[in-house]
Amino acid sequence: MEDLNAILSPGMRVRHPGQPDWGTGQVQSNVSARVTVNFRDVGKVVIDSTRVGLIPLFDE
């Protein structure tokens, strides 16, 4: 079980690779391979880091 989002920390901006219509999200927490992200267009979503690798955004 590999945590694909281990580098993410609260406040970082991300995108979900399989849901581009969700827009940009902000990481709220990253605990035990569960990342809570507040997406601009859909609200808070909990992501399983063993299944989905979020895309960090460094230029937004």
N, C-alpha and C positions, 0 to 999 in steps of 0.2 A: 504494500500500500504506500504509494508515493504521494506526498502533498505537493500538488502542482502549483500552489499559490503561497508557498512558504515565505516568499520575500515580501508579501503584501502586508501593509500596516495601516492602522486607522488614518483616514484622511487622504489616502492615495486614490487617484481616479482610475477607473477601469472600464472595460467593455466586455460583454459576454460574447464569445465568438459565435455562438449558435443563435443569438437573439439580437441582431444589430438594431432592430426596431425599439429595443429597450432604452437606447441612448447611453449616455455616459452615467456611470455610477460612482458613488464614493464609498470606500470601505469603511464600515462602522466597527467591525471586530474581526479577528482571525484567531480562532481557538479550536484546537483539536481537529484540524482539517475541515472546519466549518467556517466559511467566510460570510458574514452578513454585509450585504451591499445595499445602499439606498440608491436605486436607479431613478433618474429624473422623471421618466415616463411611466413607470410601473410601481414605484414604491420599494419597500424593503423586501429583499429576497435572500434566503439562506442558500449558499452554494456548497456542495460537497466537493472539496478540493481533490479528492481521489478520482473524480469523474470529469471535472471541468477545469481547464486552465484559463483563467481570466487574463485579459490582455491589459497590462499596465499602460497608462497614458502619462508620458512625461512632459509633453508639450502643451497641455491644456491648462 
